[in-house]
Amino acid sequence: MTLEFRGKPVTTDKRNRWMINVILILAVIVFAGFSIVPIIQGALTSNQPQTAASPTPSQTASSIPNQEQLQKQAEGYELVLQREPDNQTALRGLLEARLGMGDVKGSIAPLEKLVKLNPNETDYAVLLAQAKQQVKDLEGAAQAYRDILKVKPGNINALDGLTTLLLQQERPEAAIGMLQDTLKTAPNANQIEPGSVDVASVQLLLGRVYADQKRYDEAIAMYDEAAKSDKNDFRPVLAKGIVLKAQGKADEAKPLFESASNLAPAQYKDQIKQLASSTTSISPTPPPSAAPSPVPVNP
């Protein structure tokens, strides 16, 4: 998926750079405190290599504004919005400043406005759902995800987010039913709009729910189905290896980790090897979070 924000006069490069900044900031807020290797959450929803590199310590120190600077930026954008409430450049600036300060709750208002001003931009809506989920407005988050799926039933970001939310609410059967329905309607949806439903990614999500419920045979069967669509996709191979290792079947899992490492983009290889060599028990699924792979872009 390509992330685009069309608020003039922002150029394409600036839009992409802005979205990357927002995603990275929200990722830090959401995943703080989780020690599990982040490859699981991100990789299972995208098999494309990521293009945004993490900043070095020196870059971080010199380029990231401090709290006082961010507060001043936010106040400046607020003044602009008092005069021009629909100024999208100011709305995006306010959103980024508030997220930079760790103020997820404060990010919701500009996001809601951006969603209204850009009804065809599902990326704004996904960010809004993630923010609401992070501040524990679970009903609001669920409705935001469902609003996206009404328009784009195959939107993998919304499916992933709503699946995680339903698991948090201990409603696995609702998650399973939603994903099964998506798979049933996928052939017709893809006939109308080719590529609108990524079947393999939906199968991976469904396998994740089965594994979460310790329905391991069904999880593995789903991963096998996902692997059939693309033999070069490392995600179902890795997922199957994780499930087998979680069951104590380390010998069966070993060749799968090796295969996944060979197939995976470079930035995932070391993490896969760490998973394979770990002597501690690993969960067959990633921990629920407020923002699964925050807006899992076609990285």
Buried (B, 14 or more C-beta within 10 A) or exposed (E): BEBEBEBEEBEEEEBBEBBBBBBBBBBEBBBEEEEBBBBBBBBBBBBEEBEBEEEEEEEEEEEEBEEEEBBEBBEBBBEBBEEEEEBBBBBBBBBBBBBBBBBBBBBBBBBBBBBEBBEEBBBBBBBBBBBBBBBEBBEBBBEBBEBBBEEBBBBBBBBBBBBBBBBBBEEBEBBBEBBEEBBEEBEEBBEEEEEBBBBBBBBBBBBBBBBBBEBBEBBBBBBBBBBEEEEEBBBBBBBBBBBBBBBEEEEEBBEBBBBBBEBBBEBBBEBBBEBBEEEEEBEBBBBBBBBBBBBBBBB
